[in-house]
């Protein structure tokens, strides 16, 4: 998503931080919905992905966890990567692929309602 005039500027990652990329148009729309309606929760999710996307330095908790079974991995640009989930609100989730080699989190979905795939 290329920023346009009037858009907020995203800070670049520094040091050991991870780059966060909205990988789909659905993710971009959902991210914007979270930004408008749940800014503090989105900031928490952003910080988790930016600094600790694979929970390397702390154990996963109920709000930040690796997906299981058929959702445990996903593909991006032909690469299979581990898929993680952040519980942004009671029902709202962000699903992302964790690419440790590229130091990037590919946000595949951000939705304010519970994802139908895991119901």
N, C-alpha and C positions, 0 to 999 in steps of 0.2 A: 504494500500500500504506500504509494508515494504521497508525502504530505503536500498540501496545497496552501496557498496564502490563507492565513487565518487559523490554520490547524495548530494544535499544540505541538511543540517540538519535543521529540523523544530523546532522552540523553543517551549518548553512546556508552557501551560497556567499557569499563576500565578494569585494570588489574585482572583479577580472577572472575569477574562477573561474566554471566552468560548473555548472549544476544537473544532477544525475544522477537520472533517473527510471526506475524499473523499469516498462516499458510493457506487459508481458504477465505472466500468472501463471507461465508457463514460465521467464521471466527471473527472477522473484522466487524460484522454487524453486531454480534453478541458482545464483543469487547466494548463497542461504543455504548451498547445498552447498559452494561455493567458500569461504565465510566459515568454515565448520567445518573443512574439510580442507586448504585452501591459503590461510591468512590473509595471509601475507606477499605472495604473488603477487597476491591480490585487492587488497591495498592498493596495489601498484604499478599495477595496472590502474585503480583508482579515481583515483589521482593523475594518471595520463595523461589520463583523461577530464576530470577537474576542472580541470587546468591547460593541457593541450595536446591537445584532442580531435581537432583536424584537423592535427596536426603542423605548425602554422604557423611555429613558431620553430626547428624542427629537421627534418631530412629523415626520412621514414618509415623504419622498419627492419623486419626480418623479423618482429618480435613485435608491431608496431603498423603497420597499413597500411590503405589504402583498398581496399575490395572491388573486384573486377573483373567485367566482362561483365554478366550479368543480375543480379548481386548488388551492382552499383556504387551503386544507389540503392534506397530503400524509401519507403514512404508512412506518414505519421502524421497523423491528423486531416485527411486530404485533401491534404496537402502532400508533394511529392516531395523527399526529402532525401538527401544523400550517406551511404552506409553504410560504416562502418569496422569493423575487426576487431582485437581484442587477443588475442594468444596467451598465455593465462594459465598453461597448463602445456603439456607436449609435445602433448597432444591437445585440451585444454580451450580453449574460445574464448568470448569475449564479442563479440557483434555489436551495434552501436549505430548509431543515426541521429544525425547531427551537425547540430544546428540552431543555426547561428551567430547568426541574427537574434534568437532567443529565449534564447540563451546556455544551451542545454539539450542534454544527451545523453539520447536515449530508448533505453534498453537493451531490445532486441527479443528477445535470446536469450543465455543463459549456460549453457553445457553443459560438463561435465567430459570427455565423449567427443568425438571429432571429429565435427563436424556432417555428417549424412548428405547434405545438399544439395550439398556441395562435394567429396564423395568421387569 
